[in-house]
């Protein structure tokens, strides 16, 4: 079955960095668009960044210039490098795998990121 397993979350001070990883299994990884979403308490889940199979990337305005998404197809893994973290980046971060817009995506279980001021 399909599994997306996130890791790398934790507690960091404002201005610090974290790198999230998402290891995928059960899918042909290199044809999927991979994404990172986040959900803060009381807020809707929002797209943070995505990377297509051709490595074209997309970022939310709130993280542009601070976060970098990348993928390593040989390891079926997608990364999110987060720099200059702010308290408002505090959320549960979820990995997402989307084959195309007409099928449901797969989701990971989430990893908590907490940024203290």
N, C-alpha and C positions, 0 to 999 in steps of 0.2 A: 504494500500500500504506500501511498504518498506520505512522506514525512518532511516537514520543514522544522529544523531545530535551531533556535536562536541562542546565542551566547554573547557574553561581553558586557552586559549591563552592569550597573552598580551605582555607587554614590561617588560624586565628584564635586569639587568646589567650582564655583563660577570661574570661567576662564580656562578650565581644564579641558582634557580630551578623553574620549573613549572610542574604541573601535568595536562595533557590533559585527558578528558573523552569523550567517544563516547557511547551514548545511542541508542540502536537499537530497532526497532519495526517492526512488519510485517514479521519477519523471525523466524525460529526455531534456536535461537541464538546458542545453545550449539553444533550444528553440523557444524557451519561455522568456517573457518579459518578467523581470524580478523587481520587486518593489519593497520599500520600507514605509510603513504607516505608523502612526502613533495615536494614542488616545490618552488624554489627560482626564483626571476625575471631573465628571460633570460635563464633559465636552464630547463632541462627535469624533469618531476616528477620522484622521486626515492623512492624505498622502504627503510623505516627506520627500521621497526621491524614488525614481525608477530608472531601470536600465534595460534597454531592449536587447534582443539577440545580436543586433549589429553594433551594440555598445553605445548607441545613442542614449543620452541621459536627459533626465528632466528633474527639476528641483522646485519645491515650493519656495515662494519668495522669502519666507521667514528663515530659511536655512541656506540660501544661495551665498556662496563665498565662504561658508563655514563648514559645510558637510560635503563629503565626496562619496559617491556610490561607485562600486567597482565589482567586477565579477571575475572569477577564475574558473573557467568551464572545466578544466582538467580535474578540479576538486569539487565540482558541483556546489560551489560556494559563492555567496554574494556578501559583500562587506559594506559597512557604512562607517566611514571615518568621520568622527564628530569633533570639531575643534571649536575653541572659543565658546564653550557651552554656557548657556544662560539658564537661570532658574525657570524660565518659561519653556525650556526644552524638557522639563520633567514630565514623564509620561511612560506608559507601557508601549514599547516599540515592537511591532509585528512585521514579520517577513511575509511576503505575498508572492505567489507564482501564478502568472496569467498566460494561458496559451493563446487565447484570442478573446475579443469582447463578447462572443456568443456563448461562452461556457463559464461556469463558476470557477473562480480562482481557488487556489489552495492557500491555507493560512497556517502560520506557526502558532505556538502557544503564547508567545510574547516574552519580552524581557524588560525588567523595570530599569529605567534610567532616572536617577534623582540628582538634581543639580542644586547644591546649597549656595545661598548667597553669602 
